[in-house]
Amino acid sequence: GGGEGHFLQGDCPFGEGCHFAHGEHELKKFPRNREEAGGGGGEELSENMFGNQETTTVDYFQGGSAGGGKPNPIHEPEQASFFIVLSATQDDVAASASRGEWYVQRKHAEKLNQAYRDGKRQVMIFFTVSDSLHIQGAALMTSLATYQEEMENHGNDKDESFCYRFKVEWYRTTELPIDTAVEAAPDLLLPTKRTQLCQDMSPKTGESLIKVVWNSPLVTLYESFEGDADPPAPDAILTDFRCPQPHEVAWPVMPGPGFIFGCNSETMDECLGRGILGLPAHMKASAAVIRPGSPIFLFNVTDRLLFGIFESLTPATMNIEPTAFSKNPKATSSPFPVQVRVRIALECPPVEDTDQILNDILRMRVGGRIGVLSHAQAKAVASLLANQCGALQYMIEYDQGAKAGANVVAPPIALPPRKIEAGQ
């Protein structure tokens, strides 16, 4: 596409300070921990490095336990109305929760107002973000949708403008895979850009969706990476909503969850040399959220350093490379058989495990570093890494220059082409 020309690796911006091999020819031995420096082959790698509670996460979504939060407000689904809306971005959803409002086009305002009946009927709205393949939560309509002249996009057809605002109260914020939702509610019709952005559903489907959304763990819709404020308290996730400040630009990552893989000083070189990261077999289910383009990070458990930003090229697959991470060249299954191929999306110096902002972003995680990240966590961790090495500022200036039509030099780092294309 039009952005491909900018997508040049060029020279590594970190020169001698670079922690990554740029290909097989540069593979150098990663420094081992001190006890092993005296030689010897070291132990055969085992699942233990993931098995203790410190380094691995548990359960279906490692964001916290299911339940909790506000109870479902709808006791008689037959007397309520249900809709699911498609949001362009996760930031819009975070802003909705924070400001208690949502904007729709006229045709949908009419449908919602008809269902709401001046507040005589409960109207629940589920939210999904474009391309995320997840449901981000549920809110109740608390006012009629009314026309806001200042929001009208005067270049567009009035009916197409998102200039009807209504108030909402959010009851649950989550990251529920759409596949799981459809298993629970087979009649669920999803909103799309081609059909309509606000789709109604039967009370029966609404009730099924409530059950699965309320069984899905709470996540935040936004995490700050600037470290300028304390994060919401654990019991305030559904009252202390946060969203990006107007000036904030985050590193662009694909909608949907991310993932932290693990390695140690023995396997780090192999991970980067092969471009393959692996997990023990018992993490196969949690790795199912990974798809091509998902943001991926690598945690070195020996040195307690988090590396990134990677992007997956494949879904999580069993034994892409059966001999990977094994000392047996004839192995038919790797000790870490749940594998993804990755590419380096941006080469950043690693973040220390003790970094305060990193710990704030990951504060809701249970059982260690390795495992699923919610979209908000993945985006914040990527932005933290990109911000600390100056790449984020570079991207912002580059983007502004490209928009203004200036002759800008592409940075020596791999910027996601879709980000630049949006500004062309």
Beta strands, then each sheet from edge to edge (+ up, - down):
strand 1: 81-87
strand 2: 101-104
strand 3: 123-129
strand 4: 134-141
strand 5: 146-147
strand 6: 164-177
strand 7: 198-201
strand 8: 258-263
strand 9: 276-279
strand 10: 295-300
strand 11: 305-312
strand 12: 317-318
strand 13: 338-344
strand 14: 351-352
strand 15: 371-373
sheet 1: 2+ 6- 4+ 3- 1- 7+
sheet 2: 2+ 6- 5+
sheet 3: 9+ 13- 11+ 10- 8- 15+
sheet 4: 9+ 13- 12+
sheet 5: 9+ 13- 11+ 14-
end
